[in-house]
Amino acid sequence: MAFDKDRANDDDKDRANGDDKERANVYSNGAYKASHFPGSQGTRDSRAHSVPIPMIKCITTLLSLLAVPAFAAVVREYSLNLTASYLAPNGFYRETFLVNGQHPGPLIEADEGDTISATVYNNLQVPMTIHFHGIHQLGTPWMDGAPGVSQRPIFPGESFVYNFTTAGQYGSYWYHAHVRSYYQDGIRGPVYIRPANDRPRPYDLVTEGNATATSILRALENNPTPLYIMDWTKLTSDAIYYREITYGIDPTCILGFLINGKGRLTCPTNEAITAAGAGRLEIFQNATGIRTSFDSLGCLDISAVNGYPGIDNVALEAPGYSASCQATNTDREIFYINGTDWMMFNVISMAGAFASYLSIDGHDMWVLQVDGTFIQPQKVKQLYVGLSSRYMIAVPTVKDSGNFAIRFACSEVAQVTEQIAWLSYNAPTASQPVDYPVTSDVYQDIGGNLYDPDSTQTFNETAAAPFEESVKPPQGPAQHAIHFTLNRTAVVSFSLMDGGALMPIEMEYMTPLLWADDVNHPTTLDIGIKTGDIVDLIIDNTDRVILHPMHLHGHTFWVVSESSRENFGYSTVEEAIANGSSTINLNNPPYRDGYPVAPRGHVVFRYIADNAGAWMFHCHINMHLMTGMSAVILEDREAIRPKIPASVIDF
């Protein structure tokens, strides 16, 4: 099926004739009026939108008629058809959103420097946008997919074309819904950009210069094995949100993790859960003075500090009061070795609630990339997989036979739960064992606790400096230092602003700040950032228990200071240096687009303002984002505003 540019252009004209307020008003309480569904008599041209659109992977060589060499950049065209179904990936049925009929969605892949053109057809009953997580959208901030910030929502029956370059970026990314928390219902999928041939790689450090092994890693790089972790809930994200704001319940419990969309619910004994959660119980008691326990799903009973007074925790299945665990026998993901000496996994956290710890029984992991950047490689047995983060890992396959568990264990205080996949040296088979594999070299328990912490190497995020020596932070004072305070302002209100201001969820339907005339809002920072300025984001977390994973759109930043024990305590990095702070690292800091801020800790992100636009900065725990934990940083907006296509503004 060819990409129909005429149809896309017609759609743009139709949207330009519509009224934005009418579009927003039609959407009410998560439903869209029937007159606006595809094939109805609504005002939108919805030709063919109700028909499933297959994935398009047409690769059109730029200037092919002029005989451009084979290494020239290309335009890679994709279609993403969003629909709903009723599925049971881990044995329990619920409404599930799909991309091209699957969850997670299909891979979008390109070579460094290519252009991606992705047409999104919204055949759901809710509005939608797609954010390409980690992609800078350099020069195209209107393609960032943040509703009310960079674009208007795509309403049911409509389509939108995202066009952007991958120039200067490589590695692992992902795409996901950015309206409400709909990506946790299934609108999420991977993006992979193969590095340019001249991009320096750290493989020789892993193989100790073994040319054969290095060539194997170079070949595996072209098509790494997917290893995507996502949390899965009993309720839909809208139901969780309404329960949260109505009854004050946060956090929620998950119904386990999924790996590549597959999972099996197991029911460990209460003794096993309590043993694995002993550290969590201690953290909670130290923070609150309250002794508590876990339910059969491993959810911590936090009712003493959670929920509005008088709620029925049992009927609402609040944390600590989950319905009795029921084990299932659904398929797990299996990866077959097939005689290869190495496996390369593309690890992506597509979760929206909990981070996790990853280990592979009996195997080392070499961490090669983080958030789309080659790093000084680390050999580890356990990897912390932060929310929204991506890791490329190489695994030497050193066994002769057997099945080995790939374990993801929840890392958060709120729950003890684990999901596994198989790494199998055996011949492929259709049957799957019911029980967990039993080996003598398991590194972590169901809570992610190491059995032998003194001799088990774990990933050191602080030491994950870029492999390329040139990727260093700018020195000297920053032109702008912005301070944020991560705090819980009410039972279910989360803010990152010093004054406690919340970004309202209704902002998703407002005129996008990228071109709005009125940008005066307590969570919008219009402080005169110009192209080329150095910006420091100083972030203190005042919460006693909750770790907040912070994500900045449009940029990759250096983590130039961090602590898990204390707030920053200074107004600028220069003041910290002058006072002898031991946390400052301007020499070889990590280079990320998302990073966790520990309870009562701090981080400082430094970035160069090289991408004019309006950029969200928010917590990636979705329910925190939905209840206010977000801000928008305007960067040289007036320089880019005249370049915004009329078709985007009039959409």
C-alpha positions as CSV (number, residue, x, y, z in Angstrom):
1,M,0.0,0.0,0.0
2,A,1.5,3.4,-1.0
3,F,1.5,6.4,1.2
4,D,-1.4,8.7,0.0
5,K,0.0,12.2,0.2
6,D,-3.0,13.7,-1.5
7,R,-5.3,12.2,1.2
8,A,-3.0,13.7,3.9
9,N,-3.2,17.1,2.2
10,D,-6.9,16.9,2.0
11,D,-7.1,16.0,5.6
12,D,-5.0,19.1,6.5
13,K,-7.4,21.3,4.5
14,D,-10.4,19.7,6.3
15,R,-8.9,20.4,9.7
16,A,-8.1,24.0,8.7
17,N,-11.9,24.5,8.2
18,G,-12.8,23.2,11.6
19,D,-13.1,25.0,14.9
20,D,-10.8,23.9,17.7
21,K,-13.2,24.7,20.5
22,E,-15.8,22.5,18.8
23,R,-13.4,19.7,18.5
24,A,-12.5,19.9,22.2
25,N,-16.1,20.2,23.3
26,V,-17.2,17.1,21.4
27,Y,-14.8,15.1,23.6
28,S,-16.3,14.6,27.0
29,N,-15.5,12.2,29.8
30,G,-13.3,10.0,27.6
31,A,-15.9,9.5,24.9
32,Y,-16.3,11.0,21.4
33,K,-19.8,11.6,20.0
34,A,-21.0,9.1,17.5
35,S,-21.4,11.7,14.8
36,H,-17.6,12.1,14.7
37,F,-16.6,8.5,14.2
38,P,-15.2,7.4,10.9
39,G,-17.9,6.7,8.3
40,S,-20.4,9.0,10.1
41,Q,-21.7,12.3,9.0
42,G,-19.3,14.3,11.2
43,T,-17.5,17.4,9.9
44,R,-14.2,15.6,9.5
45,D,-13.0,13.8,6.4
46,S,-12.5,10.3,7.7
47,R,-12.0,8.5,4.5
48,A,-10.5,5.0,5.1
49,H,-9.8,5.8,8.7
50,S,-12.1,3.0,10.0
51,V,-10.2,0.4,7.9
52,P,-7.1,-1.1,9.6
53,I,-4.0,0.5,8.0
54,P,-1.1,-2.0,7.6
55,M,2.4,-1.0,8.6
56,I,4.1,0.8,5.7
57,K,7.9,0.3,5.5
58,C,8.4,2.0,2.2
59,I,12.0,3.3,2.0
60,T,12.3,6.0,-0.6
61,T,15.8,7.0,-1.5
62,L,16.2,10.8,-1.6
63,L,17.0,12.1,-5.0
64,S,17.2,8.5,-6.4
65,L,16.7,9.8,-9.9
66,L,20.0,11.7,-9.5
67,A,21.9,8.5,-8.6
68,V,22.8,9.5,-5.1
69,P,25.2,6.9,-3.6
70,A,23.8,4.1,-1.6
71,F,24.7,5.6,1.8
72,A,22.5,8.6,1.2
73,A,19.8,9.4,3.8
74,V,16.3,8.1,3.0
75,V,12.7,8.9,4.0
76,R,11.2,6.0,5.9
77,E,7.4,6.1,5.9
78,Y,5.3,4.3,8.5
79,S,1.6,4.1,9.2
80,L,0.4,3.6,12.8
81,N,-3.3,2.6,13.1
82,L,-4.6,2.9,16.7
83,T,-7.5,0.6,17.6
84,A,-8.9,-1.1,20.7
85,S,-9.5,-4.7,21.6
86,Y,-10.2,-6.9,24.7
87,L,-7.2,-9.1,25.5
88,A,-5.5,-11.0,28.3
89,P,-1.7,-10.8,27.9
90,N,-1.1,-12.2,31.4
91,G,-4.4,-14.2,31.7
92,F,-6.8,-11.4,32.8
93,Y,-9.0,-9.8,30.2
94,R,-9.3,-6.0,29.9
95,E,-9.6,-3.3,27.2
96,T,-6.3,-2.9,25.4
97,F,-5.2,-0.3,22.9
98,L,-3.2,-1.6,19.9
99,V,-0.9,-0.1,17.3
100,N,-1.4,-1.9,14.0
101,G,-3.2,-4.7,15.8
102,Q,-0.4,-5.4,18.3
103,H,1.0,-4.5,21.7
104,P,3.6,-3.2,22.0
105,G,3.5,-1.5,18.6
106,P,5.7,-2.3,15.6
107,L,9.3,-1.2,15.3
108,I,10.1,2.0,13.6
109,E,13.7,1.8,12.4
110,A,16.0,4.0,10.5
111,D,19.7,4.8,9.9
112,E,21.3,7.8,11.5
113,G,20.5,10.8,9.4
114,D,17.3,9.4,7.8
115,T,13.9,11.2,7.9
116,I,11.0,9.4,9.5
117,S,7.4,10.1,8.3
118,A,4.8,8.4,10.5
119,T,1.1,8.8,9.8
120,V,-1.1,8.2,12.9
121,Y,-4.7,7.1,12.3
122,N,-6.7,7.5,15.4
123,N,-9.5,4.8,15.4
124,L,-9.9,4.9,19.2
125,Q,-12.7,6.7,21.1
126,V,-10.3,9.0,22.8
127,P,-8.0,11.8,21.6
128,M,-4.4,11.0,21.0
129,T,-0.9,12.3,20.2
130,I,2.4,10.4,19.8
131,H,5.6,11.5,21.4
132,F,8.8,10.0,20.0
133,H,10.7,9.7,23.3
134,G,14.3,10.9,23.2
135,I,14.1,12.3,19.6
136,H,15.2,15.9,19.7
137,Q,12.9,17.1,17.0
138,L,15.6,19.5,16.0
139,G,14.0,22.2,13.9
140,T,10.6,20.6,14.1
141,P,9.4,21.2,17.7
142,W,5.8,21.0,16.5
143,M,6.4,17.2,15.9
144,D,7.1,16.5,19.6
145,G,3.6,15.2,20.3
146,A,2.9,17.0,23.6
147,P,-0.7,18.1,23.6
148,G,-1.3,21.7,24.5
149,V,2.5,22.3,24.2
150,S,3.5,21.4,20.7
151,Q,0.4,20.2,18.9
152,R,-3.4,19.8,19.2
153,P,-4.8,16.3,20.0
154,I,-5.7,13.9,17.2
155,F,-9.4,13.3,17.7
156,P,-11.1,10.1,16.8
157,G,-11.4,9.6,13.1
158,E,-8.5,12.0,12.3
159,S,-5.0,11.4,11.2
160,F,-1.7,13.3,11.7
161,V,1.6,13.0,9.9
162,Y,4.8,13.3,12.0
163,N,7.9,14.2,9.9
164,F,11.3,14.6,11.6
165,T,15.0,13.9,11.0
166,T,17.2,11.6,12.9
167,A,20.3,13.6,12.1
168,G,22.9,13.5,14.9
169,Q,21.0,10.7,16.9
170,Y,21.4,7.0,17.0
171,G,20.5,4.1,19.2
172,S,17.3,3.2,21.1
173,Y,14.2,5.3,21.5
174,W,10.5,4.7,21.7
175,Y,7.1,6.2,20.8
176,H,4.1,6.5,23.1
177,A,0.9,8.2,23.6
178,H,1.2,11.6,25.4
179,V,-2.5,12.2,26.1
180,R,-3.4,11.2,29.7
181,S,-1.8,7.9,30.4
182,Y,-2.9,6.0,27.4
183,Y,0.4,4.5,26.6
184,Q,-0.1,2.3,29.7
185,D,-3.2,0.9,27.9
186,G,-1.0,-0.1,24.9
187,I,0.0,2.8,22.7
188,R,3.7,2.3,22.9
189,G,6.4,0.9,20.6
190,P,10.1,0.9,19.8
191,V,12.2,3.2,17.7
192,Y,15.7,2.1,16.6
193,I,18.3,4.2,14.7
194,R,21.3,2.4,13.5
195,P,24.5,4.3,14.2
196,A,26.4,5.9,11.2
197,N,29.4,3.8,10.0
198,D,31.9,6.5,11.3
199,R,30.3,6.7,14.8
200,P,32.9,5.5,17.4
201,R,31.9,2.3,19.2
202,P,33.2,0.8,22.4
203,Y,33.1,-2.8,21.3
204,D,36.8,-3.4,21.4
205,L,36.8,-2.6,25.1
206,V,34.3,-5.4,25.6
207,T,36.0,-8.0,23.4
208,E,39.6,-6.9,24.5
209,G,40.4,-6.3,20.8
210,N,39.2,-9.7,19.6
211,A,38.4,-8.9,15.9
212,T,36.0,-11.8,15.5
213,A,34.0,-10.9,18.6
214,T,34.0,-7.2,17.7
215,S,32.6,-8.0,14.2
216,I,29.9,-10.1,15.8
217,L,28.8,-7.2,18.0
218,R,28.9,-4.9,15.0
219,A,26.6,-7.3,13.1
220,L,24.2,-7.7,16.0
221,E,23.9,-3.9,16.2
222,N,22.0,-3.9,13.0
223,N,19.1,-5.8,14.5
224,P,19.3,-6.1,18.3
225,T,16.9,-8.4,20.1
226,P,14.0,-6.6,21.6
227,L,13.7,-6.7,25.4
228,Y,10.9,-4.3,26.4
229,I,9.6,-4.1,30.0
230,M,6.2,-2.6,30.7
231,D,3.8,-2.6,33.7
232,W,0.3,-3.9,33.3
233,T,-2.7,-3.1,35.4
234,K,-6.1,-4.6,36.2
235,L,-7.9,-1.3,35.4
236,T,-7.5,1.0,32.4
237,S,-5.5,4.1,32.9
238,D,-8.7,6.3,32.8
239,A,-10.3,4.1,35.5
240,I,-7.1,4.4,37.6
241,Y,-7.0,8.2,37.2
242,Y,-10.7,8.6,38.2
243,R,-10.2,6.3,41.2
244,E,-7.1,8.3,42.2
245,I,-8.8,11.8,42.1
246,T,-12.1,10.6,43.6
247,Y,-10.7,8.5,46.5
248,G,-7.1,9.8,46.8
249,I,-5.4,6.5,46.0
250,D,-1.9,6.8,44.7
251,P,0.2,4.8,43.9
252,T,-1.7,2.0,42.3
253,C,-0.7,-1.7,42.2
254,I,0.2,-3.3,39.0
255,L,-1.0,-6.7,37.9
256,G,2.6,-7.6,37.1
257,F,5.1,-6.7,34.3
258,L,5.0,-7.7,30.7
259,I,8.1,-8.5,28.6
260,N,7.5,-7.8,24.9
261,G,3.8,-7.8,25.7
262,K,3.9,-11.3,27.3
263,G,3.7,-12.2,30.9
264,R,2.5,-14.7,33.5
265,L,1.1,-13.9,37.0
266,T,2.7,-16.0,39.8
267,C,1.7,-15.9,43.4
268,P,4.7,-16.2,45.8
269,T,4.0,-17.1,49.4
270,N,3.5,-14.3,51.9
271,E,6.7,-15.4,53.5
272,A,8.6,-14.9,50.3
273,I,7.1,-11.5,49.6
274,T,7.8,-10.3,53.1
275,A,11.4,-11.5,53.0
276,A,12.0,-9.8,49.6
277,G,10.2,-6.7,50.9
278,A,11.9,-6.4,54.2
279,G,13.9,-3.4,53.1
280,R,10.8,-1.7,51.7
281,L,9.0,-2.2,55.1
282,E,11.9,-0.6,56.9
283,I,12.0,2.4,54.5
284,F,8.3,3.0,54.9
285,Q,8.5,2.7,58.7
286,N,11.4,5.0,58.9
287,A,9.6,7.6,56.8
288,T,6.2,7.4,58.4
289,G,6.7,5.6,61.8
290,I,4.1,3.0,60.7
291,R,4.6,-0.7,60.6
292,T,2.7,-2.3,57.7
293,S,2.6,-5.4,55.4
294,F,2.1,-6.7,51.9
295,D,-1.0,-8.2,50.2
296,S,-0.9,-11.3,48.0
297,L,0.1,-9.3,44.9
298,G,3.0,-7.9,46.8
299,C,1.4,-4.5,47.2
300,L,2.4,-2.5,50.3
301,D,-0.5,-1.5,52.6
302,I,-0.1,2.3,52.7
303,S,-3.7,3.0,53.8
304,A,-2.5,4.9,56.9
305,V,-1.0,7.7,54.6
306,N,-2.9,7.1,51.4
307,G,-6.5,7.7,50.3
308,Y,-9.2,10.1,51.6
309,P,-10.6,9.4,55.1
310,G,-13.4,6.8,55.3
311,I,-12.9,5.1,51.9
312,D,-13.5,1.4,51.5
313,N,-10.0,0.1,50.8
314,V,-11.2,-3.5,50.3
315,A,-13.9,-2.7,47.7
316,L,-11.6,-0.2,45.9
317,E,-8.7,-2.7,46.0
318,A,-6.4,0.0,47.3
319,P,-2.7,-1.0,47.7
320,G,-2.5,-3.6,50.4
321,Y,-6.1,-4.7,49.7
322,S,-5.8,-6.3,46.3
323,A,-8.1,-9.2,45.4
324,S,-6.5,-12.6,46.1
325,C,-3.7,-13.4,43.7
326,Q,-4.6,-15.9,41.0
327,A,-1.7,-17.5,39.1
328,T,-2.0,-17.9,35.3
329,N,-0.2,-20.0,32.8
330,T,0.1,-17.6,29.8
331,D,3.1,-17.6,27.6
332,R,6.4,-16.0,28.6
333,E,8.8,-14.5,26.1
334,I,11.6,-17.0,25.0
335,F,14.9,-16.1,23.3
336,Y,16.8,-18.9,21.7
337,I,20.5,-18.8,21.4
338,N,20.8,-20.8,18.2
339,G,24.6,-21.3,18.6
340,T,25.6,-17.6,18.7
341,D,28.4,-16.5,20.9
342,W,26.7,-13.2,21.8
343,M,23.3,-11.8,22.2
344,M,22.6,-8.0,21.9
345,F,19.4,-6.8,23.6
346,N,17.7,-3.5,23.1
347,V,16.3,-2.9,26.6
348,I,13.5,-0.3,26.8
349,S,11.4,0.6,29.9
350,M,8.0,1.3,28.5
351,A,6.5,1.2,32.0
352,G,4.5,4.1,33.4
353,A,4.5,3.3,37.1
354,F,7.5,1.3,38.4
355,A,11.2,1.0,37.5
356,S,12.8,-2.4,37.7
357,Y,16.0,-4.4,38.3
358,L,17.2,-6.7,35.4
359,S,19.4,-9.7,35.7
360,I,20.0,-12.9,33.7
361,D,20.7,-16.0,35.6
362,G,24.2,-17.3,35.1
363,H,25.2,-14.5,32.6
364,D,27.1,-11.3,32.6
365,M,25.7,-8.2,30.8
366,W,27.8,-5.5,29.1
367,V,26.0,-2.2,29.1
368,L,27.0,-0.4,25.8
369,Q,24.5,2.4,25.4
370,V,22.2,4.4,27.6
371,D,19.5,6.7,26.2
372,G,20.9,6.6,22.7
373,T,24.5,7.3,23.6
374,F,27.5,4.9,23.6
375,I,29.0,4.8,27.1
376,Q,32.2,3.6,28.6
377,P,31.0,-0.1,28.8
378,Q,30.3,-1.7,32.2
379,K,30.2,-5.4,32.9
380,V,27.4,-6.1,35.4
381,K,25.1,-8.8,36.7
382,Q,22.3,-6.4,37.6
383,L,21.0,-3.4,35.7
384,Y,18.7,-0.7,37.1
385,V,16.1,0.0,34.4
386,G,14.7,3.4,35.0
387,L,11.3,4.5,33.8
388,S,11.4,5.5,30.1
389,S,15.2,4.7,29.8
390,R,16.9,2.6,27.2
391,Y,19.9,0.4,27.4
392,M,21.8,-1.6,24.8
393,I,23.4,-4.7,26.4
394,A,25.6,-7.4,25.0
395,V,25.4,-10.9,26.7
396,P,28.1,-13.5,26.1
397,T,26.4,-16.9,25.7
398,V,28.6,-19.1,27.8
399,K,26.4,-22.1,28.6
400,D,25.9,-25.4,26.7
401,S,22.3,-26.1,27.4
402,G,19.3,-25.2,29.6
403,N,16.9,-22.4,30.2
404,F,17.9,-19.3,32.2
405,A,15.6,-16.7,33.6
406,I,15.8,-13.1,32.4
407,R,14.4,-11.4,35.5
408,F,12.7,-8.0,35.9
409,A,11.9,-7.2,39.6
410,C,10.1,-4.1,40.7
411,S,12.5,-1.7,42.3
412,E,10.0,0.6,44.0
413,V,8.9,0.6,47.7
414,A,5.3,0.2,46.7
415,Q,5.3,-3.4,45.5
416,V,7.2,-6.7,45.4
417,T,6.7,-8.3,42.0
418,E,8.8,-10.1,39.3
419,Q,8.4,-11.1,35.7
420,I,10.7,-13.4,33.8
421,A,11.5,-14.4,30.2
422,W,13.6,-17.3,29.1
423,L,17.1,-17.4,27.6
424,S,17.2,-20.8,26.1
425,Y,20.1,-22.9,24.8
426,N,17.7,-25.7,23.9
427,A,15.9,-26.4,20.6
428,P,12.8,-24.3,20.0
429,T,9.6,-25.9,21.4
430,A,6.0,-24.8,21.5
431,S,5.5,-25.9,25.1
432,Q,6.5,-23.8,28.1
433,P,7.3,-25.0,31.6
434,V,4.9,-23.9,34.4
435,D,7.5,-23.3,37.1
436,Y,10.4,-20.9,37.3
437,P,13.7,-22.3,36.2
438,V,16.0,-23.5,39.1
439,T,19.7,-22.8,38.6
440,S,22.5,-22.3,41.0
441,D,23.5,-18.9,39.7
442,V,20.4,-16.7,40.4
443,Y,21.6,-13.1,41.3
444,Q,18.5,-11.4,42.6
445,D,15.3,-12.4,44.4
446,I,11.7,-11.4,43.5
447,G,12.2,-8.0,45.1
448,G,15.5,-7.3,43.1
449,N,17.6,-7.8,46.2
450,L,21.0,-9.3,45.5
451,Y,21.8,-12.6,47.1
452,D,25.5,-11.7,47.3
453,P,25.7,-7.9,47.1
454,D,29.4,-7.8,48.0
455,S,30.5,-9.7,45.0
456,T,27.8,-8.9,42.4
457,Q,28.6,-6.1,40.1
458,T,25.7,-3.6,39.5
459,F,25.4,-0.9,37.0
460,N,26.8,2.5,38.1
461,E,24.7,5.2,36.5
462,T,26.9,7.9,37.8
463,A,29.9,6.4,36.0
464,A,28.1,5.9,32.7
465,A,30.0,8.6,30.9
466,P,29.8,8.9,27.1
467,F,32.3,6.9,25.1
468,E,33.0,9.8,22.7
469,E,35.4,12.1,24.5
470,S,33.9,15.1,22.7
471,V,30.5,14.7,24.4
472,K,31.4,16.8,27.4
473,P,29.4,19.5,29.2
474,P,30.1,23.2,28.6
475,Q,32.3,24.7,31.3
476,G,31.8,28.0,33.1
477,P,28.7,29.6,34.5
478,A,25.3,28.9,33.0
479,Q,23.2,31.7,31.6
480,H,20.1,30.3,33.4
481,A,19.7,28.3,36.6
482,I,16.2,27.1,37.2
483,H,15.2,25.5,40.5
484,F,12.5,22.9,40.9
485,T,11.1,21.2,44.0
486,L,9.6,17.8,43.6
487,N,6.8,17.6,46.2
488,R,3.4,16.1,47.0
489,T,1.2,19.1,47.6
490,A,-1.9,17.1,48.5
491,V,-3.0,13.5,48.7
492,V,-3.0,13.1,44.9
493,S,-1.4,16.3,43.7
494,F,2.2,16.4,42.6
495,S,4.2,19.4,41.6
496,L,7.7,20.2,40.5
497,M,7.4,24.0,40.9
498,D,9.0,25.7,43.9
499,G,5.6,27.3,44.7
500,G,3.7,24.1,44.3
501,A,1.9,25.1,41.1
502,L,0.3,22.3,39.1
503,M,-0.1,21.8,35.4
504,P,-3.8,21.2,34.8
505,I,-4.7,18.1,32.8
506,E,-7.1,20.4,30.8
507,M,-4.0,22.0,29.3
508,E,-3.9,19.2,26.7
509,Y,-6.9,20.9,25.0
510,M,-5.6,24.4,25.1
511,T,-3.9,26.3,22.2
512,P,-0.4,24.8,22.2
513,L,2.2,27.0,24.0
514,L,4.5,26.7,21.0
515,W,2.5,29.3,19.2
516,A,-0.1,30.6,21.7
517,D,-0.3,34.3,22.2
518,D,-0.9,33.9,25.9
519,V,1.8,31.8,27.7
520,N,1.2,33.2,31.1
521,H,0.8,30.2,33.4
522,P,2.5,29.2,36.7
523,T,4.1,26.1,35.1
524,T,5.3,27.8,32.0
525,L,8.9,29.2,32.2
526,D,9.4,32.1,29.8
527,I,12.7,33.4,31.1
528,G,14.5,34.6,28.0
529,I,16.4,31.5,27.0
530,K,18.2,32.1,23.7
531,T,19.9,29.7,21.3
532,G,23.4,28.9,22.5
533,D,22.6,29.6,26.2
534,I,23.7,27.1,28.9
535,V,20.8,26.1,31.1
536,D,21.1,24.3,34.5
537,L,18.0,22.6,36.0
538,I,18.5,22.2,39.8
539,I,16.0,19.6,41.1
540,D,15.4,18.8,44.7
541,N,13.2,16.0,45.8
542,T,11.5,16.7,49.2
543,D,9.6,13.4,49.3
544,R,10.6,10.9,51.9
545,V,9.8,7.7,49.9
546,I,9.1,8.4,46.2
547,L,11.8,8.5,43.6
548,H,10.8,10.7,40.6
549,P,12.1,9.9,37.1
550,M,12.4,13.2,35.3
551,H,12.4,13.6,31.6
552,L,13.2,16.6,29.4
553,H,11.8,16.9,25.9
554,G,13.9,18.2,23.0
555,H,17.3,17.7,24.6
556,T,19.9,15.4,26.0
557,F,21.5,16.7,29.2
558,W,24.5,16.1,31.4
559,V,23.9,15.1,35.0
560,V,26.5,17.4,36.6
561,S,25.5,16.8,40.2
562,E,23.5,14.2,42.1
563,S,23.0,12.9,45.5
564,S,20.6,10.3,47.0
565,R,21.0,11.7,50.5
566,E,20.8,15.5,50.4
567,N,19.2,18.4,48.5
568,F,21.5,20.6,46.4
569,G,21.6,23.6,48.8
570,Y,23.0,26.1,46.3
571,S,21.5,28.5,43.9
572,T,24.0,27.8,41.1
573,V,26.6,25.3,40.1
574,E,29.3,27.9,40.5
575,E,28.2,28.6,44.1
576,A,28.5,24.9,44.8
577,I,32.0,24.7,43.3
578,A,33.1,27.8,45.3
579,N,31.8,26.1,48.5
580,G,33.7,22.9,47.8
581,S,30.7,20.7,46.9
582,S,31.8,17.1,46.4
583,T,28.8,16.2,44.1
584,I,29.8,18.4,41.1
585,N,31.0,16.5,38.0
586,L,31.8,18.7,35.0
587,N,34.5,16.3,33.6
588,N,32.8,13.1,32.6
589,P,29.1,13.1,33.7
590,P,26.3,10.9,32.4
591,Y,24.5,12.1,29.3
592,R,20.8,11.3,29.4
593,D,17.3,12.5,28.5
594,G,15.7,11.0,31.6
595,Y,17.1,10.5,35.1
596,P,15.8,9.5,38.6
597,V,15.8,11.9,41.5
598,A,16.1,10.0,44.8
599,P,13.9,10.7,47.8
600,R,15.4,13.6,49.7
601,G,18.1,13.8,47.1
602,H,18.9,16.1,44.1
603,V,20.2,16.2,40.6
604,V,21.4,19.0,38.4
605,F,20.9,18.7,34.6
606,R,23.0,20.9,32.3
607,Y,22.1,21.3,28.6
608,I,22.8,23.7,25.7
609,A,19.8,25.6,24.4
610,D,20.3,24.5,20.8
611,N,16.7,23.6,19.9
612,A,14.2,26.5,19.8
613,G,10.7,25.4,20.9
614,A,8.4,24.7,23.9
615,W,9.7,21.7,25.8
616,M,8.0,19.7,28.5
617,F,9.9,18.8,31.6
618,H,8.0,16.2,33.8
619,C,7.9,13.2,36.0
620,H,7.5,10.0,34.0
621,I,5.3,8.3,36.6
622,N,2.2,8.8,34.5
623,M,-0.2,9.4,37.4
624,H,2.1,12.1,38.7
625,L,2.2,13.8,35.3
626,M,-1.6,13.7,35.1
627,T,-2.0,15.3,38.5
628,G,0.3,18.2,37.9
629,M,4.0,17.2,38.0
630,S,5.1,19.0,34.8
631,A,6.4,22.3,33.4
632,V,7.1,23.8,30.0
633,I,10.4,25.6,29.3
634,L,10.2,28.1,26.4
635,E,13.4,28.3,24.4
636,D,13.9,31.0,21.8
637,R,10.2,30.5,20.9
638,E,9.9,33.6,18.8
639,A,12.8,32.4,16.5
640,I,10.9,29.2,15.6
641,R,7.3,30.5,15.7
642,P,7.3,31.9,12.2
643,K,8.5,28.5,10.8
644,I,5.5,26.5,12.2
645,P,3.6,25.0,9.2
646,A,0.1,26.4,8.9
647,S,-1.3,22.9,8.6
648,V,-0.1,22.2,12.1
649,I,-1.5,25.4,13.6
650,D,-4.8,24.9,11.8
651,F,-5.1,21.3,12.7
